Amino acid sequence: YVFRIYIFQFFTSDPAVVEGANQVWWKVCTFFFMLCLYLTSCSVAVSLGMQWMLGVLTSVTTWLLTGPAVVYYAAWLRGGLEAVWSCLLLPYSIMNLILYYRFARFDWEGFSASIRERERAAIDAHKLQQQQKQQDTESTPLVMA
């Protein structure tokens, strides 16, 4: 945010464009912050097996809420680029809040127990495999031709 004028000057020197970009810059910065939180939450949700919930949440908020809002406010009412950035802030805030709520209500103990159980099963399978290899080695006669 602090270096916005230098960033603008890198692309244009037109004062009208710089002024317009300066008006929406706080919305752009806020959007990217919300987007970073959302993308981090997506990784957590996928790790917890919440892919379907994440897909439905993303589809509903972006396609059913954000898309029509952008068309209505930016195109129909001629709100322009500022209306687009305004329409992007609320849906990502909603998605972040819903995801954080789901993480807070998640059964962490049950998830941890299932991971421990799978780990025990994998260790047992590995031990069994090692025992079979050892038995095969001990009982296999050496054949000489």
N, C-alpha and C positions, 0 to 999 in steps of 0.2 A: 504494500500500500504506500509505503514511504517513497519508493522510487518510481511511482506511477508516471510522473512527468517525463522522466528519462526513457521509460518504456514507450510512452506515446511518441516522443520525439524520434525514436528509432524507426517508427513506421510512418509518421506524417508530421508535417509542420503547419498544416492548416488549422488555424485557431478554432474554427467551428467544430472540427472533428475532435480536437484535444478537449474542448469544453464538453462536448457530448460524452466522450469517454470518461472524463472526470466525474460527470454526474452519475454514471452507472458503476463506477469502479468499486465502490464499497459493496454493491450487490454482487459483483463478480467475485470479489475476494471472499465474501460470506458464502456464496454458492460453492466455491472450490473448497472451502473449509468443511462445509456440510457434505460435499461429495467425498472428501477424504475420510470423514467419519463413516459414511455409508459404505465405502469400499472396504474399510477395515472390518466393519460389521458383517459384510458379505462373507469375508473369509472365515470369521468366527461361526456364522450361521451354517456354512457349508461343512465346516469341521464338525459341527454338532448334528449333522444330518437333517438340517432344516431347508433343504434345497427347494422343495415344493412350496413351502410357506414363503420363502424368499422370492421365488418366481411369481407367485400369485400377487404378493405385495408389490413387487416392482411393476408387474403388468398393470395392475389396477391403478396405482398412483401415477405412473408415467403416461400410459395410454388412455386411460379413462378419465383421469382428472387433469393432468398437466397439459396433455395435447389439446383437448378442447378449450382449456383456459387460455392457452397461448393463442390459439386461433381467434377466440372471441376478443380478448383484450388487446393483442398486438395487431391483428389484421382487421377484424370487424370494427372495433372502436378506434383503430389507428393509433394505438399506444406506442407502437414502434419497438425499438430495441430495449428501451427501459421497461416496457411491459413484459417482454420476454423474460428478462432477468428477474423481475418481480414475481412472475409466475413460477419460476424454478425454485425459489427459496422455500416456500411452504411445503410442497410435496416431499422434498428431501428431509426437511425437518420432521415431518410426520413419519416417514420411513425410519429415520433414526430413532425416534421415540418408540415406535412399535418394536423395532428390533431390540433396543435396550430393555424394554419391558419384558419381551420374551426371554432374553438372557437372564434377567433377574428372577423370572418364574421357572426357569429350566430346572429339571431334576439332576443336579450336578452329582449327587451321591449315587444315584442309579446309573448315570453315565459312567462314573468312575468305577463302579462295581462291574459293569459290563466289560470295560477295558481290562480290568484285572482278570476277569474270567477268561477272556480271549487270550490274554498273555499266558495264563496258566495252561490253557489248552495247547498253545503253541509250544511251550516249554516241554510239556508232557509228550507231544508228538515228536519233538526233536530228540528227547531222551530215548523214546521207543525206537526211533530210526537208528540212533547210535548203537543201541543194544543189538538190533538186528544185524547191523554191519559187523559188529564184533563177533556175533555168533556165526555169521557166514564165513568170516575170516578163519575162525578157529576150527570149523568143521569141514572146510573145503580142503580136500587132499591135494597135494602138489603132484601134478601129472608131469612125468618126464617122458620124453619120446626118445 
